[in-house]
Amino acid sequence: MMDTYGIMRAFADSWFLIAMFAFFVGAALFAFRPGSNKVHKDIANIPFRHEDKPAGDRD
């Protein structure tokens, strides 16, 4: 019978590797989907929104 380490090692070497690869592919597809270009450009321009004066406090 296998010990706990052997079971976890076998799981990490097979199924967890496949799951992490699938997560990576899903995250990459989500980041580079066609509709996200506008969102990424808007987020990239946040530092340049208040070029004339600093942003006010929201308190």
Order of alpha helices (4+ residues) and beta strands (2+ residues): alpha-alpha-alpha
